[in-house]
Amino acid sequence: MSSHTLVGFQGEHGAYSEMAVFQLFDRNKTKAVPYFSFRGVFEAVQNKTIDFGMVPIENALAGAIDDNFDLLLEFDGLHIVAETQVRIEHNLIGLPGTPLSAIQKVYSHPQGLAQSRTFLESHPEWEPVPFYDTAGSVAHIAKVGDPSLAAIASAEASQVYGMAILAAGVESNHQNFTRFFQIALQTVPSKDHPNKSSLVFATADEPGALSKCLAVFAAHNLNMKKLESRPIQGRPWDYMFYVDVALPATGDQFEVAFAELKTVAKDLRLLGKYRA
């Protein structure tokens, strides 16, 4: 049995998700475990194959990662126990010594390509090629060994696979951050007071139903940080609402509001109280 804490992430070693792992966990005591899909991470946490999962939930530029909102709803036994943010700094990566003039194709996750559009458009001779993972694209070109291929990924990915940064900071907007949730099968007591909570609910199909729910937060002086709607699987045109709420340092306003919300919302579920 491993003496290390096992934390799963989607992608290959060197991925931004792995960087998020080591923002919350000690490298010397933690093993980051790669999975091909987000679902694979959720299933591994549920099956107790790993201790925790680290999944992206929102990018400052591209918005919500819808798959993971849906998985949080589907895997109702899992909890959000922490949050962290990673600065997304994309780099053009290739074989050491490769001149830009030799490049013909550039691989990356579709979001990596989209977030580097301005740089890529300045090289119309390059063909952008979507790949399932940013770090995985670096692993791919390292394996192929073709100097005409490059990738867009993190600096850490270039180190992991022995590749070179051919151009640094190629993202179009440098205010590019991604939020990550640490998920667990059981709630984990925090040494710090939780300052944020996430919950999900549905509403009755009637005028003013959503307004009644949102009014509960205002009535108890709770600051909503995010509101996101997602379709309910198997119920066309019916939606769940995800809400992030800032928790006050003292008092029980949230607990009182949550109890009141039960009287006006449907299918209310607390996803987690955590330190952001």
Phi and psi restraints in degrees (value plus and minus 20) as a CYANA .aco file:
   2 SER   PHI     -90.1   -50.1
   2 SER   PSI     118.9   158.9
   3 SER   PHI    -106.3   -66.3
   3 SER   PSI     -26.2    13.8
   4 HIS   PHI    -108.7   -68.7
   4 HIS   PSI     133.2   173.2
   5 THR   PHI     -94.2   -54.2
   5 THR   PSI     110.2   150.2
   6 LEU   PHI    -119.4   -79.4
   6 LEU   PSI     101.2   141.2
   7 VAL   PHI    -144.9  -104.9
   7 VAL   PSI     100.3   140.3
   8 GLY   PHI    -109.0   -69.0
   8 GLY   PSI     129.2   169.2
   9 PHE   PHI    -166.7  -126.7
   9 PHE   PSI     138.0   178.0
  10 GLN   PHI    -109.3   -69.3
  10 GLN   PSI     113.3   153.3
  11 GLY   PHI      99.7   139.7
  11 GLY   PSI    -183.5  -143.5
  12 GLU   PHI    -129.3   -89.3
  12 GLU   PSI     145.6   185.6
  13 HIS   PHI     -76.5   -36.5
  13 HIS   PSI     116.8   156.8
  14 GLY   PHI      77.8   117.8
  14 GLY   PSI     -23.2    16.8
  15 ALA   PHI     -91.5   -51.5
  15 ALA   PSI     138.3   178.3
  16 TYR   PHI     -81.0   -41.0
  16 TYR   PSI     -52.6   -12.6
  17 SER   PHI     -83.8   -43.8
  17 SER   PSI     -55.5   -15.5
  18 GLU   PHI     -89.2   -49.2
  18 GLU   PSI     -55.3   -15.3
  19 MET   PHI     -81.3   -41.3
  19 MET   PSI     -57.9   -17.9
  20 ALA   PHI     -83.7   -43.7
  20 ALA   PSI     -57.9   -17.9
  21 VAL   PHI     -74.6   -34.6
  21 VAL   PSI     -68.2   -28.2
  22 PHE   PHI    -104.5   -64.5
  22 PHE   PSI     -18.7    21.3
  23 GLN   PHI    -100.6   -60.6
  23 GLN   PSI     -43.6    -3.6
  24 LEU   PHI    -129.0   -89.0
  24 LEU   PSI     -35.9     4.1
  25 PHE   PHI    -147.5  -107.5
  25 PHE   PSI     128.1   168.1
  26 ASP   PHI     -89.6   -49.6
  26 ASP   PSI     104.9   144.9
  27 ARG   PHI     -79.1   -39.1
  27 ARG   PSI     -52.8   -12.8
  28 ASN   PHI     -96.6   -56.6
  28 ASN   PSI     -35.1     4.9
  29 LYS   PHI    -140.1  -100.1
  29 LYS   PSI     -11.5    28.5
  30 THR   PHI    -152.0  -112.0
  30 THR   PSI     120.1   160.1
  31 LYS   PHI    -133.9   -93.9
  31 LYS   PSI      99.7   139.7
  32 ALA   PHI    -105.4   -65.4
  32 ALA   PSI     105.3   145.3
  33 VAL   PHI    -131.2   -91.2
  33 VAL   PSI      97.2   137.2
  34 PRO   PHI     -99.7   -59.7
  34 PRO   PSI     123.0   163.0
  35 TYR   PHI    -150.1  -110.1
  35 TYR   PSI     130.0   170.0
  36 PHE   PHI     -89.1   -49.1
  36 PHE   PSI     -55.3   -15.3
  37 SER   PHI    -149.2  -109.2
  37 SER   PSI     141.0   181.0
  38 PHE   PHI     -82.3   -42.3
  38 PHE   PSI     -60.6   -20.6
  39 ARG   PHI     -78.4   -38.4
  39 ARG   PSI     -59.0   -19.0
  40 GLY   PHI     -79.3   -39.3
  40 GLY   PSI     -57.3   -17.3
  41 VAL   PHI     -86.2   -46.2
  41 VAL   PSI     -68.3   -28.3
  42 PHE   PHI     -79.9   -39.9
  42 PHE   PSI     -64.4   -24.4
  43 GLU   PHI     -84.2   -44.2
  43 GLU   PSI     -58.6   -18.6
  44 ALA   PHI     -86.7   -46.7
  44 ALA   PSI     -57.4   -17.4
  45 VAL   PHI     -86.8   -46.8
  45 VAL   PSI     -65.4   -25.4
  46 GLN   PHI     -82.4   -42.4
  46 GLN   PSI     -57.7   -17.7
  47 ASN   PHI    -104.8   -64.8
  47 ASN   PSI     -18.8    21.2
  48 LYS   PHI      45.3    85.3
  48 LYS   PSI       3.8    43.8
  49 THR   PHI     -90.9   -50.9
  49 THR   PSI     -52.7   -12.7
  50 ILE   PHI    -148.9  -108.9
  50 ILE   PSI     145.8   185.8
  51 ASP   PHI    -103.9   -63.9
  51 ASP   PSI     -59.1   -19.1
  52 PHE   PHI    -163.2  -123.2
  52 PHE   PSI     143.1   183.1
  53 GLY   PHI    -142.4  -102.4
  53 GLY   PSI     132.7   172.7
  54 MET   PHI    -145.1  -105.1
  54 MET   PSI      95.0   135.0
  55 VAL   PHI    -150.4  -110.4
  55 VAL   PSI     118.7   158.7
  56 PRO   PHI     -92.6   -52.6
  56 PRO   PSI     123.7   163.7
  57 ILE   PHI    -142.8  -102.8
  57 ILE   PSI     -44.0    -4.0
  58 GLU   PHI    -182.2  -142.2
  58 GLU   PSI     117.6   157.6
  59 ASN   PHI    -129.6   -89.6
  59 ASN   PSI     120.0   160.0
  60 ALA   PHI     -81.8   -41.8
  60 ALA   PSI     -46.1    -6.1
  61 LEU   PHI    -122.1   -82.1
  61 LEU   PSI     -64.5   -24.5
  62 ALA   PHI    -109.3   -69.3
  62 ALA   PSI     -33.6     6.4
  63 GLY   PHI      69.9   109.9
  63 GLY   PSI    -176.5  -136.5
  64 ALA   PHI     -89.1   -49.1
  64 ALA   PSI     126.3   166.3
  65 ILE   PHI    -111.9   -71.9
  65 ILE   PSI      74.2   114.2
  66 ASP   PHI     -77.9   -37.9
  66 ASP   PSI     -58.2   -18.2
  67 ASP   PHI     -75.3   -35.3
  67 ASP   PSI     -60.3   -20.3
  68 ASN   PHI     -98.9   -58.9
  68 ASN   PSI     -48.9    -8.9
  69 PHE   PHI     -82.1   -42.1
  69 PHE   PSI     -63.1   -23.1
  70 ASP   PHI     -86.5   -46.5
  70 ASP   PSI     -57.2   -17.2
  71 LEU   PHI     -89.5   -49.5
  71 LEU   PSI     -54.1   -14.1
  72 LEU   PHI     -81.7   -41.7
  72 LEU   PSI     -55.8   -15.8
  73 LEU   PHI     -92.7   -52.7
  73 LEU   PSI     -60.5   -20.5
  74 GLU   PHI     -89.4   -49.4
  74 GLU   PSI     -64.0   -24.0
  75 PHE   PHI    -112.7   -72.7
  75 PHE   PSI      58.1    98.1
  76 ASP   PHI     -94.4   -54.4
  76 ASP   PSI     -23.4    16.6
  77 GLY   PHI    -112.9   -72.9
  77 GLY   PSI     -23.0    17.0
  78 LEU   PHI    -116.8   -76.8
  78 LEU   PSI     134.6   174.6
  79 HIS   PHI    -150.3  -110.3
  79 HIS   PSI     128.2   168.2
  80 ILE   PHI    -103.5   -63.5
  80 ILE   PSI     105.2   145.2
  81 VAL   PHI    -138.9   -98.9
  81 VAL   PSI     -30.1     9.9
  82 ALA   PHI    -185.5  -145.5
  82 ALA   PSI     142.8   182.8
  83 GLU   PHI    -156.1  -116.1
  83 GLU   PSI     125.9   165.9
  84 THR   PHI    -166.3  -126.3
  84 THR   PSI     146.7   186.7
  85 GLN   PHI    -146.5  -106.5
  85 GLN   PSI     124.5   164.5
  86 VAL   PHI    -142.8  -102.8
  86 VAL   PSI     110.6   150.6
  87 ARG   PHI     -92.9   -52.9
  87 ARG   PSI     102.7   142.7
  88 ILE   PHI    -112.3   -72.3
  88 ILE   PSI      87.4   127.4
  89 GLU   PHI    -138.1   -98.1
  89 GLU   PSI      88.1   128.1
  90 HIS   PHI    -105.2   -65.2
  90 HIS   PSI     126.0   166.0
  91 ASN   PHI    -154.9  -114.9
  91 ASN   PSI     126.5   166.5
  92 LEU   PHI    -103.8   -63.8
  92 LEU   PSI     103.5   143.5
  93 ILE   PHI    -144.2  -104.2
  93 ILE   PSI     118.8   158.8
  94 GLY   PHI    -176.8  -136.8
  94 GLY   PSI    -191.1  -151.1
  95 LEU   PHI     -84.9   -44.9
  95 LEU   PSI     121.4   161.4
  96 PRO   PHI     -74.1   -34.1
  96 PRO   PSI     115.3   155.3
  97 GLY   PHI      64.9   104.9
  97 GLY   PSI     -17.3    22.7
  98 THR   PHI     -95.3   -55.3
  98 THR   PSI     103.6   143.6
  99 PRO   PHI     -97.9   -57.9
  99 PRO   PSI     130.6   170.6
 100 LEU   PHI     -79.6   -39.6
 100 LEU   PSI     -48.6    -8.6
 101 SER   PHI     -87.4   -47.4
 101 SER   PSI     -37.7     2.3
 102 ALA   PHI    -105.5   -65.5
 102 ALA   PSI     -34.3     5.7
 103 ILE   PHI     -96.0   -56.0
 103 ILE   PSI     116.8   156.8
 104 GLN   PHI    -140.4  -100.4
 104 GLN   PSI     -54.8   -14.8
 105 LYS   PHI    -150.7  -110.7
 105 LYS   PSI     123.0   163.0
 106 VAL   PHI    -145.4  -105.4
 106 VAL   PSI     100.3   140.3
 107 TYR   PHI    -119.5   -79.5
 107 TYR   PSI     124.4   164.4
 108 SER   PHI    -196.0  -156.0
 108 SER   PSI     149.5   189.5
 109 HIS   PHI     -79.2   -39.2
 109 HIS   PSI     126.7   166.7
 110 PRO   PHI     -70.8   -30.8
 110 PRO   PSI     -56.7   -16.7
 111 GLN   PHI     -89.7   -49.7
 111 GLN   PSI     -56.7   -16.7
 112 GLY   PHI     -81.8   -41.8
 112 GLY   PSI     -60.6   -20.6
 113 LEU   PHI     -86.9   -46.9
 113 LEU   PSI     -64.9   -24.9
 114 ALA   PHI     -84.1   -44.1
 114 ALA   PSI     -58.7   -18.7
 115 GLN   PHI     -96.4   -56.4
 115 GLN   PSI     -28.0    12.0
 116 SER   PHI    -136.7   -96.7
 116 SER   PSI       4.4    44.4
 117 ARG   PHI     -79.4   -39.4
 117 ARG   PSI     -63.9   -23.9
 118 THR   PHI     -80.4   -40.4
 118 THR   PSI     -63.9   -23.9
 119 PHE   PHI     -84.2   -44.2
 119 PHE   PSI     -65.0   -25.0
 120 LEU   PHI     -85.7   -45.7
 120 LEU   PSI     -56.6   -16.6
 121 GLU   PHI     -87.6   -47.6
 121 GLU   PSI     -41.4    -1.4
 122 SER   PHI     -96.9   -56.9
 122 SER   PSI     -26.2    13.8
 123 HIS   PHI    -149.5  -109.5
 123 HIS   PSI      50.7    90.7
 124 PRO   PHI     -83.6   -43.6
 124 PRO   PSI     -33.5     6.5
 125 GLU   PHI     -96.6   -56.6
 125 GLU   PSI     -31.0     9.0
 126 TRP   PHI    -110.8   -70.8
 126 TRP   PSI     122.9   162.9
 127 GLU   PHI    -119.9   -79.9
 127 GLU   PSI      94.0   134.0
 128 PRO   PHI     -90.4   -50.4
 128 PRO   PSI     112.4   152.4
 129 VAL   PHI    -143.7  -103.7
 129 VAL   PSI      92.4   132.4
 130 PRO   PHI     -83.3   -43.3
 130 PRO   PSI     120.4   160.4
 131 PHE   PHI    -156.4  -116.4
 131 PHE   PSI     141.1   181.1
 132 TYR   PHI     -93.5   -53.5
 132 TYR   PSI     -35.4     4.6
 133 ASP   PHI    -177.7  -137.7
 133 ASP   PSI     123.6   163.6
 134 THR   PHI     -84.7   -44.7
 134 THR   PSI     -73.0   -33.0
 135 ALA   PHI     -85.3   -45.3
 135 ALA   PSI     -55.0   -15.0
 136 GLY   PHI     -81.9   -41.9
 136 GLY   PSI     -51.8   -11.8
 137 SER   PHI     -87.7   -47.7
 137 SER   PSI     -54.2   -14.2
 138 VAL   PHI     -88.7   -48.7
 138 VAL   PSI     -62.6   -22.6
 139 ALA   PHI     -79.5   -39.5
 139 ALA   PSI     -58.2   -18.2
 140 HIS   PHI     -85.2   -45.2
 140 HIS   PSI     -70.0   -30.0
 141 ILE   PHI     -90.5   -50.5
 141 ILE   PSI     -48.0    -8.0
 142 ALA   PHI     -86.2   -46.2
 142 ALA   PSI     -59.7   -19.7
 143 LYS   PHI     -88.8   -48.8
 143 LYS   PSI     -61.5   -21.5
 144 VAL   PHI     -90.5   -50.5
 144 VAL   PSI     -58.7   -18.7
 145 GLY   PHI      50.9    90.9
 145 GLY   PSI       8.3    48.3
 146 ASP   PHI    -121.8   -81.8
 146 ASP   PSI      97.7   137.7
 147 PRO   PHI     -86.7   -46.7
 147 PRO   PSI     -30.5     9.5
 148 SER   PHI    -103.2   -63.2
 148 SER   PSI     -24.9    15.1
 149 LEU   PHI    -127.5   -87.5
 149 LEU   PSI     119.7   159.7
 150 ALA   PHI    -156.0  -116.0
 150 ALA   PSI     151.3   191.3
 151 ALA   PHI    -159.7  -119.7
 151 ALA   PSI     139.6   179.6
 152 ILE   PHI    -135.7   -95.7
 152 ILE   PSI     100.7   140.7
 153 ALA   PHI    -185.6  -145.6
 153 ALA   PSI    -189.9  -149.9
 154 SER   PHI     -98.5   -58.5
 154 SER   PSI     139.4   179.4
 155 ALA   PHI     -81.8   -41.8
 155 ALA   PSI     -54.2   -14.2
 156 GLU   PHI     -83.2   -43.2
 156 GLU   PSI     -57.2   -17.2
 157 ALA   PHI     -83.1   -43.1
 157 ALA   PSI     -57.1   -17.1
 158 SER   PHI     -84.0   -44.0
 158 SER   PSI     -56.1   -16.1
 159 GLN   PHI     -91.6   -51.6
 159 GLN   PSI     -62.1   -22.1
 160 VAL   PHI     -79.2   -39.2
 160 VAL   PSI     -58.9   -18.9
 161 TYR   PHI    -125.8   -85.8
 161 TYR   PSI      -7.0    33.0
 162 GLY   PHI      44.6    84.6
 162 GLY   PSI      13.9    53.9
 163 MET   PHI    -125.1   -85.1
 163 MET   PSI     157.5   197.5
 164 ALA   PHI    -137.2   -97.2
 164 ALA   PSI     125.0   165.0
 165 ILE   PHI    -102.3   -62.3
 165 ILE   PSI      96.0   136.0
 166 LEU   PHI    -109.9   -69.9
 166 LEU   PSI     -46.4    -6.4
 167 ALA   PHI    -175.6  -135.6
 167 ALA   PSI     109.1   149.1
 168 ALA   PHI    -119.6   -79.6
 168 ALA   PSI     132.2   172.2
 169 GLY   PHI      38.9    78.9
 169 GLY   PSI      32.6    72.6
 170 VAL   PHI    -109.9   -69.9
 170 VAL   PSI     -18.4    21.6
 171 GLU   PHI     -87.5   -47.5
 171 GLU   PSI     125.6   165.6
 172 SER   PHI     -89.3   -49.3
 172 SER   PSI     -55.0   -15.0
 173 ASN   PHI    -143.6  -103.6
 173 ASN   PSI     101.7   141.7
 174 HIS   PHI    -100.9   -60.9
 174 HIS   PSI     -27.6    12.4
 175 GLN   PHI    -111.1   -71.1
 175 GLN   PSI      39.9    79.9
 176 ASN   PHI    -135.0   -95.0
 176 ASN   PSI      89.2   129.2
 177 PHE   PHI    -149.1  -109.1
 177 PHE   PSI     130.6   170.6
 178 THR   PHI    -143.4  -103.4
 178 THR   PSI     113.2   153.2
 179 ARG   PHI    -106.5   -66.5
 179 ARG   PSI     120.3   160.3
 180 PHE   PHI    -145.5  -105.5
 180 PHE   PSI     123.0   163.0
 181 PHE   PHI    -124.2   -84.2
 181 PHE   PSI     115.2   155.2
 182 GLN   PHI    -110.2   -70.2
 182 GLN   PSI     104.3   144.3
 183 ILE   PHI    -134.3   -94.3
 183 ILE   PSI     130.1   170.1
 184 ALA   PHI    -166.7  -126.7
 184 ALA   PSI     140.4   180.4
 185 LEU   PHI     -94.8   -54.8
 185 LEU   PSI     -53.0   -13.0
 186 GLN   PHI    -139.8   -99.8
 186 GLN   PSI     130.5   170.5
 187 THR   PHI     -85.0   -45.0
 187 THR   PSI     125.2   165.2
 188 VAL   PHI    -136.5   -96.5
 188 VAL   PSI      98.3   138.3
 189 PRO   PHI     -78.7   -38.7
 189 PRO   PSI     113.4   153.4
 190 SER   PHI    -120.4   -80.4
 190 SER   PSI     123.1   163.1
 191 LYS   PHI     -90.1   -50.1
 191 LYS   PSI     -44.5    -4.5
 192 ASP   PHI    -122.1   -82.1
 192 ASP   PSI     130.1   170.1
 193 HIS   PHI     -85.2   -45.2
 193 HIS   PSI     108.4   148.4
 194 PRO   PHI     -78.1   -38.1
 194 PRO   PSI     116.5   156.5
 195 ASN   PHI    -138.5   -98.5
 195 ASN   PSI     -11.1    28.9
 196 LYS   PHI    -172.7  -132.7
 196 LYS   PSI     131.1   171.1
 197 SER   PHI    -160.0  -120.0
 197 SER   PSI     127.5   167.5
 198 SER   PHI    -142.1  -102.1
 198 SER   PSI     118.7   158.7
 199 LEU   PHI    -165.8  -125.8
 199 LEU   PSI     146.7   186.7
 200 VAL   PHI    -160.2  -120.2
 200 VAL   PSI     124.6   164.6
 201 PHE   PHI    -176.0  -136.0
 201 PHE   PSI     143.3   183.3
 202 ALA   PHI    -133.5   -93.5
 202 ALA   PSI     150.4   190.4
 203 THR   PHI    -149.4  -109.4
 203 THR   PSI     144.1   184.1
 204 ALA   PHI     -87.8   -47.8
 204 ALA   PSI     132.6   172.6
 205 ASP   PHI    -107.4   -67.4
 205 ASP   PSI      56.7    96.7
 206 GLU   PHI    -175.3  -135.3
 206 GLU   PSI     135.3   175.3
 207 PRO   PHI     -77.2   -37.2
 207 PRO   PSI     114.5   154.5
 208 GLY   PHI      61.7   101.7
 208 GLY   PSI     -18.3    21.7
 209 ALA   PHI     -83.5   -43.5
 209 ALA   PSI     -65.1   -25.1
 210 LEU   PHI     -88.2   -48.2
 210 LEU   PSI     -58.9   -18.9
 211 SER   PHI     -79.6   -39.6
 211 SER   PSI     -59.4   -19.4
 212 LYS   PHI     -82.1   -42.1
 212 LYS   PSI     -59.8   -19.8
 213 CYS   PHI     -88.2   -48.2
 213 CYS   PSI     -65.3   -25.3
 214 LEU   PHI     -88.5   -48.5
 214 LEU   PSI     -50.0   -10.0
 215 ALA   PHI     -83.2   -43.2
 215 ALA   PSI     -45.9    -5.9
 216 VAL   PHI     -81.5   -41.5
 216 VAL   PSI     -61.7   -21.7
 217 PHE   PHI     -85.4   -45.4
 217 PHE   PSI     -63.4   -23.4
 218 ALA   PHI     -84.7   -44.7
 218 ALA   PSI     -59.3   -19.3
 219 ALA   PHI     -82.5   -42.5
 219 ALA   PSI     -48.3    -8.3
 220 HIS   PHI    -126.8   -86.8
 220 HIS   PSI      -1.7    38.3
 221 ASN   PHI      37.5    77.5
 221 ASN   PSI      22.1    62.1
 222 LEU   PHI    -125.3   -85.3
 222 LEU   PSI     112.6   152.6
 223 ASN   PHI    -110.2   -70.2
 223 ASN   PSI      94.4   134.4
 224 MET   PHI     -97.8   -57.8
 224 MET   PSI     108.1   148.1
 225 LYS   PHI    -117.5   -77.5
 225 LYS   PSI     -40.1    -0.1
 226 LYS   PHI    -180.1  -140.1
 226 LYS   PSI     123.5   163.5
 227 LEU   PHI    -156.7  -116.7
 227 LEU   PSI     101.9   141.9
 228 GLU   PHI    -154.9  -114.9
 228 GLU   PSI     111.0   151.0
 229 SER   PHI    -122.9   -82.9
 229 SER   PSI     123.8   163.8
 230 ARG   PHI    -157.5  -117.5
 230 ARG   PSI     118.9   158.9
 231 PRO   PHI     -82.6   -42.6
 231 PRO   PSI     125.9   165.9
 232 ILE   PHI    -109.0   -69.0
 232 ILE   PSI     104.4   144.4
 233 GLN   PHI     -79.7   -39.7
 233 GLN   PSI     110.9   150.9
 234 GLY   PHI      63.1   103.1
 234 GLY   PSI     -20.4    19.6
 235 ARG   PHI    -151.9  -111.9
 235 ARG   PSI      61.0   101.0
 236 PRO   PHI     -73.5   -33.5
 236 PRO   PSI     115.4   155.4
 237 TRP   PHI      45.5    85.5
 237 TRP   PSI       1.0    41.0
 238 ASP   PHI    -136.4   -96.4
 238 ASP   PSI     120.2   160.2
 239 TYR   PHI    -150.3  -110.3
 239 TYR   PSI     130.2   170.2
 240 MET   PHI    -122.5   -82.5
 240 MET   PSI     131.3   171.3
 241 PHE   PHI    -138.9   -98.9
 241 PHE   PSI     104.0   144.0
 242 TYR   PHI    -117.4   -77.4
 242 TYR   PSI     114.1   154.1
 243 VAL   PHI    -151.6  -111.6
 243 VAL   PSI     113.0   153.0
 244 ASP   PHI    -123.6   -83.6
 244 ASP   PSI     112.9   152.9
 245 VAL   PHI    -147.9  -107.9
 245 VAL   PSI     113.1   153.1
 246 ALA   PHI     -94.2   -54.2
 246 ALA   PSI     112.1   152.1
 247 LEU   PHI    -115.9   -75.9
 247 LEU   PSI     114.5   154.5
 248 PRO   PHI     -89.1   -49.1
 248 PRO   PSI     134.4   174.4
 249 ALA   PHI     -86.0   -46.0
 249 ALA   PSI     -50.0   -10.0
 250 THR   PHI    -156.5  -116.5
 250 THR   PSI     145.3   185.3
 251 GLY   PHI      70.8   110.8
 251 GLY   PSI     150.0   190.0
 252 ASP   PHI    -137.6   -97.6
 252 ASP   PSI      10.3    50.3
 253 GLN   PHI     -76.2   -36.2
 253 GLN   PSI     -60.9   -20.9
 254 PHE   PHI     -86.5   -46.5
 254 PHE   PSI     -64.8   -24.8
 255 GLU   PHI     -81.0   -41.0
 255 GLU   PSI     -60.9   -20.9
 256 VAL   PHI     -86.2   -46.2
 256 VAL   PSI     -63.1   -23.1
 257 ALA   PHI     -84.9   -44.9
 257 ALA   PSI     -59.2   -19.2
 258 PHE   PHI     -83.2   -43.2
 258 PHE   PSI     -62.3   -22.3
 259 ALA   PHI     -83.7   -43.7
 259 ALA   PSI     -59.1   -19.1
 260 GLU   PHI     -90.1   -50.1
 260 GLU   PSI     -56.6   -16.6
 261 LEU   PHI     -82.5   -42.5
 261 LEU   PSI     -51.4   -11.4
 262 LYS   PHI     -78.9   -38.9
 262 LYS   PSI     -46.0    -6.0
 263 THR   PHI    -103.9   -63.9
 263 THR   PSI     -35.7     4.3
 264 VAL   PHI    -140.5  -100.5
 264 VAL   PSI     -32.8     7.2
 265 ALA   PHI    -128.7   -88.7
 265 ALA   PSI     145.0   185.0
 266 LYS   PHI    -133.5   -93.5
 266 LYS   PSI     129.3   169.3
 267 ASP   PHI      32.5    72.5
 267 ASP   PSI      21.5    61.5
 268 LEU   PHI     -91.3   -51.3
 268 LEU   PSI     113.5   153.5
 269 ARG   PHI    -164.5  -124.5
 269 ARG   PSI     114.1   154.1
 270 LEU   PHI    -104.7   -64.7
 270 LEU   PSI     102.1   142.1
 271 LEU   PHI    -107.0   -67.0
 271 LEU   PSI     -45.3    -5.3
 272 GLY   PHI     144.6   184.6
 272 GLY   PSI     133.1   173.1
 273 LYS   PHI    -140.8  -100.8
 273 LYS   PSI     108.0   148.0
 274 TYR   PHI    -174.2  -134.2
 274 TYR   PSI     151.0   191.0
 275 ARG   PHI    -114.3   -74.3
 275 ARG   PSI     100.7   140.7
